[in-house]
Amino acid sequence: MKSFILSAFIAFIFITPAFAQSGKDAALRSRIEELSKPVKGIVGVSILNTETGDTLSYNGKARLVLHSVMKFPIALTVMHLVDSGVYTLSQVMHIPKRDLVKDTHSPMRDKYPKGVDLPLSEIVKYMVAESDNNACDFLLKTIGGTKTVQDYMLHIGIKGIAIRASEADMASMWELQYTNWCKPVEMTTLLDRFYRGKILAKSTTDTLYKIMTETTTGPNRLKGLLPSGTVVAHKTGTSPTNAEGLSPATNDVGIITLPNGKHLVISVFVCNSTNDEATREGVISKIAKAAFDYYGK
């Protein structure tokens, strides 16, 4: 099954056009292509300048593995339910010890190993800013599972993002991580609509945006080469690496505030790579810096 999934995945990539945008960004297109060459795998990039509408896509319509980037659509779904009156951000929820699974990334479990009562806002912050897997699966269980998230994505017109497996599901079987995928252009569209207040109410938009600016994971990715103090609201995704050295996902997506006051929405995915982590993250940081320099003039 694993070989079938990988074969189908790679075949899809090869039938997808590498670039899609106007000709005026030829220099940046060439730079991204050059920066992607060291990757033994697939690089997918989607960029949008929110104020000018300029776009650039490199493998932007390929189906690439999400991993913890999925926590952004999950957070949007939770915030939508807050807007709808189902929950409040101040609502205290009980997280029992049984939901604090061992052998997974969970700062929340490390701090509260016996269980804890926390406001919803803090659980969302653990999930997004610290990419806490237990917080993620607790929220998924609370809202009705991945189907609730998938249905909400479709409801708001996002068809190029698939969320089928929880963090626990992905940890249980290697192949299941491939069922959570997105097209980079769709993730960029989702981020842009979120930032412009087209999805959530202003209060929940502001809350989630602030949480994303406080993300602690992936400091060497989108933010890695940007000037100190650059505001980046982002969400990372990182897969495990198997015995053959294959890493299905090293990702970072977000919104960068440029020196000229404009905002750059960018999604960079490095998938099915056999490079080491420094190389994978370096490609993301170099692409982000190239886009920052190009659009920040």
Protein Blocks (a to p, Z undefined) as FASTA:
>chain_A
ZZmmmmmmmmmmmmpcfbgcdfklmmmmmmmmmmmmmpgcddddddddfknopacdehkl
bccdfklmlmmmmmmmmmmmmmnomacfklccdddfklmcghiacfklmmmmnopaddfk
lmmmmmmmnopaklmmmmmmmnnpjklmmmmmmmnopakbccfbdfklmmmomklmmmpc
cdfklmmmmmmmmmnopmbcfklmmmmmmmmmmpcghklmmmmmgcehiacddddddddd
dfkopafbacdddddddfkopacddddddehiabdfklmmmmmmmmmmmmmmmmmZZ
